[in-house]
Amino acid sequence: MGFKSGLICACQHSLLDFLVLCCSWGEAEAQGGHLHVSTLSKCCHATVALLYPFTWQHTYIPVLPPSMIDIVCSPTPFLIGLLSSSLPRLKELPVEEVLVVDLVNNRFLRQMEDEDSILPRKLQVALEHILEQRNELASDKEEGSVNGKQETSPLNEVVSEAFVRFFVEIVGHYSLFLTPNEREERTLQREAFRKSVSSKSLRRFLEVFMETQMFGGFIQERELRKQGVRGLFEVRAQEYLETLPSGEQSGVNRFLKGLGSKMKFLHKK
């Protein structure tokens, strides 16, 4: 399992409110467990952070105490970090439909066998391509910074930007379908929003994704705000809409691929 496949696999299952178990395997005791606890916690936090602009709505425990391991039998979605010392007990539990990632050895311990069918293929390939180029793009970003000063790691910024653009390709046109009712309350025209996308695979994904709590929370926050949200996602969404022909939401990954062309948006500060 490579860097890109692990990130994408964990995030795509999280998007659909599935269960993700990140495991820190290996000889943690040899180093007092500190390195692996830190790695485990950071990886769990990174998975949640990469879901932006969406928010994980379910159980989230970066490092699960061994005494609480029965939580992994819960039928509700969770994202949990588990130490290697809990492996024997985990194997005894009736755990089903859970993605299990071994962070130390870079491998999946358990998959759901649907990893190639969840995300729209073209968008997934474009995201994988960007992540494969992450070190090169981060180097370009660092060279383009003013006086070499960076507020955040160039590599972190490239990876974050790639996922933001990926989500923009999927739902970046939502604002076009938020319409006010008689009480001036904004409501998403859900069917029109989904059908406006020309890509059949993206429409199929949206049909499922729009039923998740994650998407529901994302839209509800924007429906309730009288003034538009103006975070990084909305900035990129506006840039995305400006690249499209009038009235078309193509989802053909041009905006996502644009991250690799001269890094023009990353240089804007």
N, C-alpha and C positions, 0 to 999 in steps of 0.2 A: 504494500500500500504506500503510495507516494503522498507528498504534502498536499497536492491539489485534490487527489481522490478522497483523502480523509476529510478535508475541510468540506468539500462539496457534498459528500455522502452524509456527514453529520448534519449539515445545514438543511439539506433537502428533506430529510426525515423530520427535522425539527419544524420545518415549515408546515408540514401536514399533521402536526400535533402527534407525531409518533414518539416512541420511547428511545432515548439514547443513553447508553451507559459508557462512559469514558473510564478506562481502567489503566491504572499505573502499575504495570507488571514489571517483574525483575527483582534484582537483589536490593531492595530498598533498605533492608536492615544493614547492609554493608556500609552504607553512608548515613546511617542514623535516620533514614527515611526522609530527611529534609529536602533533598534534591527532588525526589519523586513527588512529595506532597506539593511542593512549589510548582512543578511542571503540571501536575494534575489540575491544580487550582487554576493556573494560568490558561490551560487549554479549554477548560470549561467556561471560564470568563470570556475567552476569545470567541468561542462558538456562539455564545449569547450575544456578544457585541456585534458579530458579523451579521446577525439577523436584522440589524437596523435597516429601515425605519420601523420594523416590527418589534414587538416585545414578547418574550417568552411568557406565556400565561399560566404555566403549570408548575409542578414541583421542580425545584432547582436546588441541588445540594452539591457544591463544588467538591467537597471531601466528605464522604459519608462515614460516620463512625461505625465500626464493625457491629456494635450492638444494635444498630438500626437497619441492618441489611435486609430485613424482611420487607422493607419499603419497595424493593425491586420487584416484588410480586404484585404490586398495585396495578389495577387495570386502567388507571388513568395515566396520561402522558407524564414523563419525567425526563430530566436531564441530570444525571448523577455522576459524580466522580468516585471511583472505588479503588481502594488500595489493594496491593497484591496479597496481603495477608487474609483478605476476605474471599479469595478464589475458591478454596475448598468448600466453603459454605455456599457460595454462589452456585456451584455445580450441583448441589443437592436441592436447590429450590426450583419450583415449577415456573420458570421464567419463559415467557413466550413473546414473540413478535418484538424483540428488542435488538437494536443495533449495538454491538459491543465492540469497542475500539481499544486495542492494546497500544498505548501511546509510547511505551518504551521501545517496543520491537517493530513499530510501524506496520501493524497488520490488523485485520478484522478478525475477531474471535467468533463473531456471529453476524450474519447479514440476513436481510429479508428477501434477497434475490429479486428485488424490484428496482434496484438502483439505476438501471438503464432505461426505466420507463416512467419515472416520476417527472423529471424536468423536460421542458421542450428541448429536443436534441440540439438544434442549432445554437441555442443560447448556452447550453451546457458546454458544447465544444468551444464556443468563443470564450467562456469563462475559464475553461481549462487551459486554453492557449495563453491567456493573459497571466495566469498563475504560473505557467511554465516559464514565462519571461520575467517573472517578478524581480529576480536579482538584477537583470539588465535594466529594467525600467526603474528600479530603485536607484541604481547607479546614475542613470540619466537625471533622475529627480534631484539627487544630491549635488550633481555638477551644476544643475540649473538654479540652485538655491542662492540667495543673496549672502555673500561673504561666508558661505559654507555653514551658516547657522540653521539648525533645524529644531523646531519645537517638538516634533515627533519623529520617530524612526521612519526614514524613507521607505523601508520595506513594509512596515505596518501601514503606512499611508497608501502605498500601492495596492496592497491586499484589500484594505477597507474600501478604497475607491472602486476597485473591481467589483466587489459585491454590491455596493450602492448602485453602480451603473447596471448591474445585472437585474436588480429589483426595479430600477427605473424602466428597463425594457419590458418588465412584466406588468407593472401597475402604474407606471409614470403618467398615464393619461387619465387617472381617476378624477382630477380636478375638473375635467371637461364634462363630467357627468354628475357633479354635485349641484343640484338645482334647489332653489328655495320653494317652500310651499306657501300656503296662505298666511301662515304665522311667521313667515320669514325664517323658518327652520330649514336648514340644508339637508337634503337626503340624496344618497347615491342611487342613481337609476341603474340598478344592478344588471339587468339583462342587456340594456343598451351598452353598458360599460364592457361587458364580456363579449358581446357580438361585434363590437367595433373593431376588434382585433382580426386581422386577415389570416393570421397563422392558425390552422386547425389544431395543431398540437398545443399552442399556447391557450387557445380557447378551452380545450379539454382540461388543461392544468388549472386554469382559472375556475372552471366549474367545480373542481374539488377544493381548491385553495380558498375560495370565497365562503366555504362552509366552515372554515376553521375559526377558532377563537382568536387566533393571531390576526387574521385579516379583519375580523369583526372589531377588534380593539383598535386597529389602525384606522378604519373608516369612521368608527364612532367618535374618536378623538377629533377628527377633522370635520365631522358633521356638527359637532357641538360648538366648535370655535367660530365665533362671529367674524374674527379676523383670520386670514389665512395663515397657516403654519409656514415658517420661513427658515427651516433648517437646511442642512446640506442636501438632504434628499429632494426637497422642494426646489432648491437651486438647480440641481442636476435634472430634475424632471422638466423644469422650464426650458433648459437648454435642449433637452431631448425633443420636446414638442416643437421647438423652433426649427429642428432639422427635418421635420416631417412635412410632406405635402398636406395641404389643408384638409382636415377631416379624416386623415388616415393614421391609424396606429398599426404599423406593419410588423413590429416584433421581429425584424430580420437581423438583429444584433449589430447593426451599423454603429450605434451609439456606444455599445460595450466595446466593440473592436477599436473604436476611436481612442481608447485609453492608450493604445500602443503607438499612436501616431503623434510623435513629437511631444507627448505629455502636456498638451497645451492647457488643459483644465487644471492639472496639478500645479502648474507654475503660476496660476492666478491666485494671489493672496490678498 
